[in-house]
Amino acid sequence: MQQKHEEDPFLCDKCQSLGYCREARNRKITEELRHKLSLSKIKKQIPLTEREISHWVPLRTGINDASTKFGKKLQQAHELFHQDEFEQASYLYLDMLETRNDCEEAKIGLAASLFFLHQYEASANAALKINSIYKSDWPKRFAHLCEIKLHEQLSDLDNSTTLDEENKSSHSMNKTFCITTSIV
């Protein structure tokens, strides 16, 4: 006996024999590839390590007037940064940017210093002031990383607040239990 194949009105004659649409399968594979590529692009764009961020701040200043007072101060700030003295370095970078706002090295140093001080919002704002010609897409990538870190920081803060409230509640219940048992 021959079994009659049910026809699907949405499939073409070639796909009827297969029982599925070849084009739909190809579209699904194409969509999966596009998704993987977009994820890999995002991963390539976001600095993944603190080491990479610290490499954005040069060891030696690259400005033309490195021998001037400003250049020496910038070099001092870079040295402080690479000695993990981020707070002192950030003060120097801020001071330099007040007098001369065109120094991209100082802007990068400030953004990186604030990042390592866990001041992610201020760090992102500083990064967005960097001239994109100087460091192509660095400001946007860095600001995106700061957003991620800020989100993680806020969720950690929410979790610790919840835990503190639970601990206080259980502690007060223990006190109540102790008082009740001592009365009885």
Phi, psi and omega in degrees: 000138177266133177271134179278128180281128176288133180267138177261120183294345182267355181255144176284173183300319180295319182283337178302318182291330179280328182090001176210163181273120179296320181295321179296320178295317178297321178297319180297315179297317179297317179297318178297318178296316178300318180297315179297319179295318180294323177294319180293325177295318179297316180297323179290328185280333184264127176296129187265342184233154176292332179298318180297320179296318181293335177287344178288336177270119185291152175289320178241139181295143181251010181283156183294323183261053183291339182273354179280175179300318179297315180298320179293322178293320177296318178297320178297318179297317178299318180296317178299318179301312183284352172263012180064027174262067189292324182294313178295320179297319181296323177296319179294315179299316178299316180299318180292322182289337175291325181270330184214100187273005183261005184269106182292328178298320179292322178295318178295316179298319179295313180300315181292320179298313180296325177299313182288344173271005180064028174258073191292324180293314178295324179295317179296318178297319178294321181294324182288348177273354180285136178295120185293342177291325183292316183228056180022253185258015182304314183300317181292317179298316182292318179297323178296318177297320178298321177299317179297313181295320179296318178298316178298318180297317180292321179291324175296320179295317177298318179296318181291325177295318179296317179296319179299317180295320178295319179295318178297319180295314180292327178294317179291327176294321178296319178298317180297318179297318179296318180295316182296316181291329180285331179288320182287000000 
